[in-house]
Amino acid sequence: MFLLLEWSNPATLGPLNVPQKLLAAFFQSATLRTAGFAGVDQGLLTPAGKGLSILFMLIGGSSGSTAGGLKTVTFVVLLVFLWNRMRGRWTVSVFHRTIADNHVMNAIMIFILMVSLAFAGAVLICATSPADFTDALFETVSALGTVGLTAGLTPRLSLPAKWMIMLFMFFGRVGLLTLSFGFLKGKPSGEKYKYANTDLLIG
């Protein structure tokens, strides 16, 4: 995907020959998982390239690894959940196996938390620093995913934005790990009562 999006970009893959383009595109897709090495200038990527980078940083690396982000298994659980719901199925199953409801809900919770923090942080950056929204979102997702890349925005951040980025880096490393191994895997507190059901108009 990076090869297609950045093929003719004179600031990134454009000047390279074909083998170099293949290697640079592969390295870009790999480093976004949490390595943080800039093979090309991230600030000079096309808007589509930046969008793809944000998606890759949000997904992150493999579950159980030291990589940041949502983790690949969490992302796949979300995709499988969407696929099953679009087919009218209440159970989430794939490859003749059923994924437990609590795993699905944990994946949804982590996804909503990550995306909400990323967008809220990007809005704060735009409000306090000279930045467009795409670069601001690139910055916040990179921090939450503990990737370490920037589109060149970091030196221009305001003091509140810099503090927020530092907190996001800390939360991306410690907070999600705490959620995954603490609250999500801990013994749930029992419900002492249950309210009556209500009907809502969704969509």
C-alpha positions in Angstrom: 0.0 0.0 0.0 2.8 2.4 0.8 4.5 1.5 -2.5 1.3 2.5 -4.4 0.6 5.7 -2.4 4.1 7.0 -2.4 5.5 5.7 -5.7 5.6 9.1 -7.4 6.1 11.3 -4.4 9.4 13.2 -5.1 9.9 13.8 -1.4 9.8 10.1 -0.4 9.9 7.1 -2.8 9.9 9.0 -6.0 13.7 9.4 -6.6 14.5 5.8 -5.7 14.9 2.9 -8.1 12.4 -0.1 -7.9 14.4 -2.3 -5.5 15.0 0.7 -3.2 11.3 1.6 -3.3 10.3 -1.9 -2.4 12.7 -1.9 0.6 11.7 1.6 1.7 8.0 0.8 1.5 8.5 -2.5 3.4 10.6 -0.7 6.1 8.0 2.1 6.5 5.2 -0.5 7.1 7.3 -2.4 9.6 8.7 0.6 11.5 5.2 2.0 12.2 4.5 -1.1 14.3 6.5 0.5 17.1 10.2 0.7 16.0 10.2 4.4 15.3 13.0 4.6 12.7 12.2 7.1 10.0 13.4 5.7 6.6 11.7 8.6 4.9 10.7 12.1 6.1 7.3 11.5 7.7 6.3 15.1 7.3 6.6 14.8 3.5 4.3 11.8 3.1 1.3 12.3 0.9 -2.0 12.8 2.9 -3.0 9.3 2.0 0.4 8.0 3.2 0.0 9.8 6.5 -3.5 8.3 6.9 -2.2 4.8 6.3 0.7 5.5 8.7 -1.8 6.5 11.4 -3.8 3.3 10.8 -0.7 1.1 11.1 0.5 2.9 14.3 -3.0 2.6 15.8 -3.0 -1.2 15.2 0.5 -1.7 16.4 2.3 -5.0 16.8 1.5 -8.5 17.8 -0.3 -9.4 21.0 2.0 -10.4 23.9 4.9 -8.4 22.4 6.4 -5.2 23.7 5.0 -3.3 20.7 2.4 -0.6 21.3 -1.0 0.1 19.7 -4.2 -1.9 19.9 -2.3 -5.1 18.9 -3.0 -7.1 15.8 -5.3 -9.7 17.6 -7.4 -6.9 19.0 -7.8 -5.4 15.6 -8.7 -8.8 14.0 -11.3 -9.5 16.8 -12.9 -6.1 15.9 -13.0 -7.0 12.2 -14.5 -10.5 12.9 -17.1 -8.9 15.2 -18.1 -6.4 12.5 -18.3 -9.2 9.9 -20.5 -11.4 12.1 -22.8 -8.5 13.1 -23.2 -7.5 9.5 -24.3 -11.0 8.7 -26.9 -10.8 11.6 -25.0 -13.1 13.9 -24.9 -12.5 17.7 -22.1 -14.9 18.3 -18.6 -13.9 17.1 -17.0 -16.9 15.4 -14.1 -17.5 13.0 -12.4 -20.7 11.8 -15.0 -22.9 13.5 -14.2 -21.3 16.9 -16.3 -18.9 18.9 -14.7 -15.8 20.5 -16.0 -15.2 24.0 -18.2 -12.1 24.6 -15.8 -10.7 27.2 -12.9 -10.7 24.8 -15.0 -8.9 22.2 -16.1 -6.3 24.7 -12.5 -5.8 25.9 -11.4 -5.3 22.3 -14.1 -2.7 21.7 -13.3 -0.9 24.9 -9.6 -0.6 24.1 -10.4 0.6 20.6 -12.8 3.3 21.8 -10.4 4.4 24.4 -7.4 4.7 22.0 -9.4 6.4 19.3 -11.0 8.8 21.7 -7.7 9.8 23.3 -6.1 10.2 19.9 -8.8 12.5 18.5 -9.1 14.5 21.7 -5.4 15.0 21.8 -5.3 16.0 18.2 -8.0 18.7 18.9 -5.9 20.0 21.8 -2.8 20.2 19.6 -4.7 22.1 16.9 -6.1 24.5 19.5 -2.8 25.3 21.1 -0.2 24.8 18.4 0.3 25.8 14.7 -0.7 22.4 13.2 -3.2 20.9 10.8 -5.4 18.0 12.1 -3.7 15.2 10.1 -0.2 16.0 11.5 -1.7 16.5 15.0 -3.4 13.1 14.8 -0.2 11.5 13.5 1.5 12.9 16.6 -1.0 11.6 19.1 -1.4 8.2 17.6 2.4 7.9 17.5 2.6 8.7 21.2 -0.2 6.3 22.2 1.3 3.6 20.1 4.8 4.3 21.5 6.1 4.5 18.0 8.3 7.6 18.3 7.7 9.0 14.8 6.7 12.6 14.1 5.6 14.4 11.0 7.8 17.3 12.0 5.3 18.8 14.5 7.0 18.1 17.8 9.3 21.2 17.9 6.3 23.4 17.3 4.1 22.0 20.0 2.9 24.2 22.8 3.9 23.4 26.4 0.4 21.8 27.2 0.6 19.8 24.0 4.1 18.5 24.9 2.9 17.5 28.4 0.0 15.7 26.8 2.3 13.8 24.4 4.4 12.7 27.3 1.4 11.5 29.2 0.2 9.7 26.0 3.6 7.9 25.7 3.4 6.8 29.3 -0.2 5.7 29.0 0.6 3.9 25.7 3.3 1.9 27.4 2.0 1.4 30.9 -1.8 2.2 30.8 -2.8 -0.2 28.1 -0.7 -2.9 29.6 -2.4 -2.3 33.0 -5.8 -2.5 31.3 -4.9 -5.7 29.5 -3.3 -7.6 32.4 -5.1 -5.9 35.3 -8.7 -4.8 34.8 -9.5 -6.9 31.8 -8.1 -10.2 33.2 -9.1 -9.6 36.8 -11.9 -11.2 38.6 -15.1 -9.2 37.7 -17.3 -7.8 40.5 -20.7 -9.5 40.6 -23.8 -7.6 39.7 -26.1 -7.4 42.7 -29.1 -6.2 40.6 -30.2 -5.7 37.0 -32.3 -2.9 35.5 -35.2 -3.5 33.2 -34.4 -3.6 29.4 -35.1 -0.5 27.3 -35.5 -0.2 23.5 -33.3 2.3 21.6 -33.4 3.5 18.0 -29.8 2.7 16.8 -28.6 4.3 13.6 
